[in-house]
Amino acid sequence: MLAITAVIPAYNEASRIGDTIKYVNSYVDEVIVVDDASKDSTAEEASRNGARVFKQASNKGYVEAIKLGFEKARGDIVVTLDADGEFLAREIPKLVKPILEGYADMVQGRRDHIPRPSERLLTWLAQKKANVGDSGTGFRALRTELARTLELRGICICGVLSLEVIAKGGKIVEVPISTQKIEKPRRIAWFHIKQFFYLVPWLLRKY
């Protein structure tokens, strides 16, 4: 049986991170929380609830957080999910199953609805190059050895992570997932404008 590491990027999630870790712990062998220079007690709460915690000295964003998690993971499979509890830990077994059975290198949790129009646009553009599916989902599983080879140049993962896996010959499978509503403000993702310029080179290159 392959070991599973959950990688949870977190920024100012002290009120939620403890419960998230408790739920996730039942389905993985290890939980890593990467605290992206939170201004609250996120790191302390994560450590108190049993996670291995790595703190970034400055706020570097989601991509750098998951890359650090990939580097530190001890498991054979890494599962990424959000700190706020939007994704359901009980669906982790469904997410890792295609990898355990040997017919996927990465599994994406396909959401019923992608909330941000800018994220939908980036995925639509990436789809012109290859079948990337729900390329911006934060709930995915992949082989750790593959995860560590990813450059992930960009502000976020939208489009580029899936395209990079495909370029490396990785097999992507999608499984439908559920999400639960989280009571917190959803800000306009202005960083998606910058992400467009990281995605364009992927649209132009030849595999």
N, C-alpha and C positions, 0 to 999 in steps of 0.2 A: 504494500500500500504506500502510495506517495504521500509525503508530508505536505501540509498546506499552511501557508503564511498569509494572514490578512494584513494588508497595508492600508492604513487609514490616515490620509492627510488631514490636519486639523488646524483651524485658526479661530481662536476665541469661541471654543465649544465646551467650556467648562461645565455648563449646565446639562449637556447632553452626552458627552463622551463616555461617562461611566456606564450608563445604560447600554449604549451602543456596544461597548466592549463586552459587557456581560452577555448580551445576546449572541455576539459573534463567537465568543469563546467556546460555545458548545459545538461548533461546526468546524473549527480549525485547530491546528497544533500550536500555533503561535500568532500573537497579535502584535503588530508594530504600529505605533502611532508616531507620525512625523509632525511635530509641532512647528508650524511655520511662523515662529516669532510672535506667538500670541501675547496679548496684553493682559490676559486673565490667567487663571490657574489651570488651564487645559492640561499642561504637561503633568502637573502634580496629580490631578484627578485620574489621568490615564495611567500613571505609574501605580497609584493606589489601587486601581482596579485590575492590575496584573499585566498591563501591556509593557513591552519594551519600548522605551521612549527615546527618540532622537530629536534634538532641538536645533533648528536652524537659527543662526545668529541674527539674520535679518529676514524680512519677509520676501521670499523668493518665488512664491507662487506654487500652484498645483503641480506643474510638470516637474520642477526640481524636487518637490516633496516626494512624489512617487518614485522618482529615480533613486533617491536616497533610500527609500524603503526597499526597492528592488535590490540594491547593493547589500543591504543588511539582512535580507531575508535568509532564513535557514532552511525553509521548505523547498520542495521540488516544484511546487505550484504556488504562484502568488495570486491573491484575489484582492482587487481594489474595491473599496466602497467608501461612501462619505461618512463623516463623523456625526452628522446630524440625525442619522437614523431613517433617512428617506428610503433607503433600500432595505429589504427584509433579509435578515441573516438566515432565516430558515430556507431560503432559496439557494444558499451556497452549494449544497450537494447537487442540485440540478445544474448549477453553473459549471462545476468542475467535472461532471460525469463524462462529457465528450473527451476531455483530456485523459481522464483515468482509463477510458476504454480505447484510447489510442487513435482516434480519428479527428482530433483537433489539436492545434498548437495554441490557439486562443479562442475563448468563448466570450461573446458579448451578450450582456443582458439587454434585450430589446424592449424598450419602453412603449407603452400604448400611445403616449403623446410626448413630443419634444417641446418643452414650454417656450423656449426663446426662438423667435423668428431668425435671428442671426445664426443660431446653431443649426437650424434647419437649412439655411442657405449654404453654410460651409459643408454640411453633409451632402447636399445636393451637388455641389461643385465636385467634391471628392468622388462622388458616384459616377461622374463622367469619365474618371480614370479607371476605376475598378469597383467591384461590388463590395462597398465598405459597410453596408447596413447602418445600424445606429452607431455611427462612429464617435459620437460625443458622450456616450453613456459612461457614467462613473463606476458602474458595476460590471466588472469583467474578471476573467481568470486567464492566466497564461503561464506557460512553462517558464520557470525562473531563469533558466539558461538563455531563453529567447529574450526575456524582459531585459536582461543585463546587456544585451547587444544593441538595444534601441538608442538612437541618438536623441530623439524627441526634441527637435529644435522647434520652438514655438512658445506661444503664451499659454496655450491650452492643448488638449489632445485632439480637438475636433478635426477630423479628416486625416491628419498626419500620422497618428499612431497606427491606425488600420492600414493605411497605404504603406507604411514602413514594414509592417509585418508581412503584407502581401509581397512586397519587393524582395524580402528575404526568403520567399518561398513558403511562408507559414500558411497553414490551413485555418481559416476562420469559420467558426460555427456560431449561430445565434440561437438563443433560447428566450422565449417570452418571460418577462418578469413583472412583478407588481411593485408599486411604490405607494408610500403613505404620505399624506399631506403633512408638512411640517410648518408650524406657525413661526415663520420668520420672514422678514422682507426679502424679496427677490429684486436685486438691483439690476439696472441695465448693464449688460455685459459689453462695455465699450472695448474691452480687450479683443473682442472678436474682429474688430476692424484691423488690428495689427496681425491677428492670426491669418487673415486673408493673404498677407504677403509672405507668410511662411508656407501656405498651402500652394500658392501659384507655382513655385519650382517643381513641386510633386506632380502638378498637372502637365508640366511641359517635358518632364524627363521620360526617357525610354527605359523599360525594365530589361 
